[in-house]
Amino acid sequence: MRLFPARYTFFLTASLSLAALSLSGCGRNDRSDGYGNFESTEIVVSSEATGKLIRYDVDDGVRLDKGQVAAVVDTTQLALDRQQLRAQLKALLEQKPSVVAEASVYRQQRRNIQRDLDRYSRLVNEGAVSVKTLENVQDQARVIDQQISAVDSKIPTIDSQAKALRDQIGKVDDQISKAVVRNPAKGVVLAKYAEPGEVVSYGKPLYRIADTGTMYLRVWLSETQLPSVKIGQKVDVLIDNEKAASKKLTGTIAWISSKAEFTPKIIQTREDRVNMVYAVKVLVENPEGVLKIGMPGEIRFIAKDGK
C-alpha cells in the first residue's frame, strides 16, 4: 500500500471537509448548511440614582415586561431638596409685585417732577425764578431716574434667579424619576447584582436581562456558501425535539460577518478547524419561549423550488 506524507494527508483532509461543507448547501440531503447556538441581546440595567433600594422585584429567571418597575431607590433627601427649592422660588416670586409697585411709585414721582421742570424752565426764561431753583429740581429728577433704573434692574435679576431655581427643581425631578428603575425590554432575568435594602450608587449594575422574544442563531458558513447568502433571506431553522433536528422554524438572515475566522472549536473536529468561515446571525422569533440561550440549532437553505 502506498503511503502519503503527513503534510499531504493533512491538506487532503481539509480539502475534503471544505468540499463536503460546500456541497451541503447545494444538494438537498440530510446534512444542514450551518450549525451553531442560540443567543440573545443582553442588557445590563444599572442604577441612575444613589440611595437605598427600597424596592427590588428582581430574581434569577423572573420574566419582566417592558416598562415594568423593577426597582426603586429611596428619594427622601431628593424630595426634601425639591421642597426647599420650591419654597425659595415662591419667596422670590413674591418679591416681584412689590418691586413692580415700587417702580410705579418712582415713575409717578418722575412725571410729577417733570411738570415742575417744565414750569421752572418757563419761569427762568421769564426771570421770575433763579437758575439755582431750576438746577435743584433737575437734581431731584436725576435722583429719581437713578432710583427707577435701580428698581427696574431688580426684575431681570428676579427672573434670572427664578429660572435658575426652576432648572434646579427640574434637575431634582429628573433624579427622582430616575430613582424608579423601569425594565427596558421584555425578557428573562439572567443574573441579579443587588439585594433589597442595599445602598447603591449611580451606575451600579442591578441586573442583567435578555430579550428572549427574538433569538439569534449564530452559525458559521464557508466562503463558498457566502454568495448564496444575503441579508433578509429566509432559512429553515432546525432544533431538537423528540428527535435530533426534528422541529423546524423559520429564520431570517440578520447579519453577516465581513471577516473570516477559524471555525469555533466547540462545534467542529480538529481537521475542520483549519477552515476559515464567516459568522452569520439568523433572527428567529420566539414568542412561546421554546428557544433558550445556548441551545444548539441548525439551518438549511430554502431551495428556490421550495423543496
C-alpha positions in Angstrom: 0.0 0.0 0.0 1.3 3.4 -0.9 1.9 5.8 2.0 1.5 9.6 1.7 3.4 12.2 3.6 1.7 13.5 6.7 1.5 17.1 5.3 -0.2 15.8 2.1 -2.7 13.8 4.2 -3.5 17.0 6.3 -4.3 19.2 3.3 -6.3 16.4 1.7 -8.4 16.0 4.8 -9.0 19.8 5.0 -9.9 20.0 1.3 -12.4 17.1 1.6 -14.0 18.8 4.7 -14.4 22.1 2.8 -15.9 20.3 -0.2 -18.4 18.4 1.9 -19.5 21.7 3.7 -19.8 23.4 0.3 -21.9 20.6 -1.3 -24.2 20.6 1.7 -25.6 24.0 0.6 -26.2 22.8 -2.9 -27.7 19.3 -2.6 -30.8 18.5 -0.6 -29.6 15.8 1.7 -29.9 15.3 5.5 -26.9 17.4 6.4 -27.7 21.0 7.4 -25.9 24.0 5.9 -24.8 25.6 9.2 -24.6 24.8 12.9 -24.4 27.0 15.9 -26.0 28.1 19.2 -28.8 30.5 20.1 -28.0 33.7 21.7 -30.0 36.8 22.7 -29.5 40.5 23.2 -28.5 41.0 26.8 -28.9 44.3 28.6 -27.3 45.2 31.9 -29.6 47.5 33.8 -27.8 49.9 36.2 -29.0 52.4 38.8 -29.3 56.0 37.8 -29.6 57.2 41.4 -27.8 56.9 44.7 -29.5 55.6 47.8 -31.1 52.6 49.5 -33.0 50.1 47.4 -36.5 50.3 49.0 -37.9 48.0 46.3 -36.3 45.3 44.2 -38.6 43.0 42.3 -35.8 41.0 40.6 -34.7 37.4 40.8 -32.9 35.0 38.6 -35.2 33.5 35.9 -38.1 36.0 36.5 -39.8 37.3 33.4 -40.2 41.1 33.2 -42.3 43.1 30.8 -41.0 46.3 29.1 -41.6 49.3 31.3 -42.3 47.3 34.4 -41.0 48.8 37.6 -38.1 46.6 38.7 -36.5 48.6 41.5 -37.0 51.9 43.4 -34.2 53.9 45.1 -35.1 55.9 48.2 -35.7 59.6 47.2 -36.4 61.1 50.6 -33.4 63.5 50.5 -34.2 64.5 46.9 -37.8 65.2 47.9 -36.6 67.4 50.7 -34.3 69.3 48.4 -37.1 69.8 46.0 -39.4 71.1 48.7 -36.7 73.6 49.8 -36.1 74.8 46.3 -39.8 75.3 45.7 -40.0 77.4 48.9 -37.1 79.6 47.7 -38.8 80.0 44.4 -42.1 81.0 46.0 -40.4 83.6 48.2 -38.5 85.0 45.3 -41.6 85.4 43.1 -43.4 87.1 45.9 -40.9 89.9 45.7 -41.8 90.8 42.2 -45.1 92.5 42.8 -43.6 94.8 45.4 -40.7 95.7 43.1 -43.2 96.5 40.3 -45.2 98.6 42.7 -42.1 100.4 43.8 -41.1 101.1 40.2 -44.6 102.5 39.6 -44.3 105.0 42.5 -41.0 106.3 41.3 -42.3 106.7 37.7 -45.3 108.7 39.1 -42.8 110.9 41.0 -40.8 111.4 37.8 -43.9 112.5 35.9 -44.7 115.0 38.7 -41.2 116.4 38.8 -41.2 116.7 35.0 -44.1 119.1 35.3 -42.1 121.1 37.8 -39.1 121.1 35.4 -41.3 122.4 32.6 -42.8 125.1 34.8 -39.5 126.3 36.3 -37.9 126.3 32.8 -40.5 128.9 31.7 -40.1 130.9 34.8 -36.4 131.0 34.5 -36.8 132.3 30.9 -39.2 134.9 32.2 -36.8 135.9 35.0 -39.3 135.0 37.7 -37.1 132.4 39.5 -33.4 131.9 39.8 -31.4 129.3 37.8 -30.4 127.7 41.1 -34.0 126.8 41.8 -34.3 125.0 38.4 -31.0 123.2 39.0 -32.3 121.8 42.3 -35.4 120.4 40.6 -33.1 118.9 37.9 -31.0 117.2 40.6 -34.2 115.7 42.1 -35.2 114.4 38.7 -31.8 112.7 38.2 -32.1 111.1 41.6 -35.5 109.7 40.7 -34.1 108.4 37.4 -31.4 106.5 39.2 -34.0 105.1 41.6 -36.1 103.9 38.7 -33.1 102.3 37.0 -32.1 100.5 40.2 -35.6 99.2 40.7 -36.0 98.1 37.1 -32.8 96.1 37.3 -34.3 94.0 40.1 -36.9 92.5 37.9 -34.5 90.8 35.4 -32.4 89.6 38.4 -35.5 88.1 40.0 -36.4 86.4 36.7 -32.9 85.1 36.3 -32.8 83.7 39.8 -36.3 82.2 39.3 -35.1 80.5 36.1 -32.1 79.0 38.0 -34.3 77.7 40.7 -36.7 76.1 38.2 -33.8 74.5 36.5 -32.6 73.1 39.8 -36.1 71.8 40.6 -36.2 70.2 37.1 -32.9 68.5 37.8 -34.2 67.1 41.1 -37.4 66.0 39.4 -35.3 64.1 36.8 -33.3 62.5 39.6 -36.4 61.4 41.4 -37.9 60.0 38.2 -34.7 58.0 37.5 -34.8 56.6 41.0 -37.6 54.4 39.7 -35.9 51.7 37.6 -38.1 50.6 34.7 -37.2 47.5 32.8 -36.0 48.4 29.3 -37.1 45.3 27.4 -39.3 42.3 27.8 -37.2 39.3 28.8 -35.8 37.0 31.4 -33.5 38.0 34.2 -30.2 36.2 33.8 -28.4 37.5 36.9 -29.1 40.0 39.7 -26.3 42.1 41.2 -28.1 43.7 44.2 -30.4 42.9 47.2 -33.3 44.8 48.8 -32.1 47.3 51.3 -28.7 47.6 49.8 -27.3 51.1 49.2 -26.5 51.6 45.6 -24.6 54.3 43.8 -25.1 55.9 40.4 -24.0 53.4 37.6 -24.1 50.3 39.8 -25.4 47.3 37.8 -28.6 46.0 39.3 -29.4 43.0 37.0 -28.9 41.5 33.5 -31.8 40.7 31.3 -32.1 39.1 27.9 -34.8 39.8 25.3 -35.9 36.2 24.6 -38.8 37.3 22.4 -36.4 37.2 19.5 -33.4 35.0 19.4 -30.3 34.8 17.2 -28.8 31.6 16.0 -25.1 32.3 15.3 -23.8 29.8 12.7 -20.6 29.6 10.6 -20.6 29.3 6.8 -17.7 28.6 4.5 -16.6 31.1 1.9 -18.2 29.0 -0.9 -21.6 29.3 0.8 -21.5 33.1 1.1 -22.5 34.0 -2.5 -25.9 32.4 -1.9 -26.5 34.2 1.4 -27.9 37.7 1.8 -29.4 39.9 4.5 -33.2 39.3 4.8 -33.0 35.8 3.3 -35.4 33.2 4.8 -33.9 29.9 6.0 -35.2 26.9 7.8 -34.0 26.6 11.4 -33.9 23.1 13.0 -33.9 22.4 16.7 -34.0 19.2 18.6 -37.5 18.0 19.7 -38.4 14.3 20.1 -35.6 13.6 17.7 -32.5 15.5 16.7 -33.2 18.5 14.4 -36.8 17.4 14.1 -38.6 20.7 14.8 -38.5 23.3 12.1 -38.8 27.1 12.5 -38.4 30.0 10.1 -35.4 32.3 10.4 -34.1 35.4 8.7 -30.5 36.2 7.9 -29.9 39.4 10.0 -26.1 39.8 9.9 -23.1 38.5 8.0 -19.6 39.0 9.3 -17.2 40.8 7.0 -14.2 39.0 8.3 -13.3 35.3 8.2 -12.3 33.4 11.3 -11.3 29.9 12.3 -14.1 27.6 12.8 -15.0 27.5 16.6 -13.6 24.6 18.4 -16.8 23.7 20.2 -18.7 22.5 17.1 -16.1 21.2 14.7 -13.5 18.5 14.5 -9.8 19.3 14.7 -9.4 18.9 10.9 -12.3 21.3 10.2 -10.8 23.9 12.5 -8.2 24.8 9.9 -11.0 26.1 7.6 -11.8 29.8 7.5 -15.5 30.5 8.0 -17.8 33.5 8.3 -20.2 34.1 11.3 -23.8 34.7 10.4 -26.7 35.6 12.7 -30.2 34.2 11.9 -33.1 36.0 13.6 -35.8 33.7 14.9 -39.0 34.7 16.6 -39.5 33.1 20.0 -43.0 34.1 21.3 -43.6 30.8 23.2 -40.2 30.8 24.8 -39.2 27.5 23.2 -35.7 28.7 22.3 -33.1 29.0 25.1 -29.8 30.8 25.3 -27.0 28.4 24.4 -29.4 25.8 22.8 -27.9 24.2 19.6 -29.5 24.8 16.3 -29.0 24.2 12.6 -30.0 26.0 9.4 -30.9 24.8 5.9 -31.2 27.0 2.9 -34.6 27.0 1.3 -34.3 25.9 -2.3 -35.9 28.1 -4.9 -38.3 25.4 -5.9 -39.4 25.1 -2.3 -38.1 21.5 -1.9 
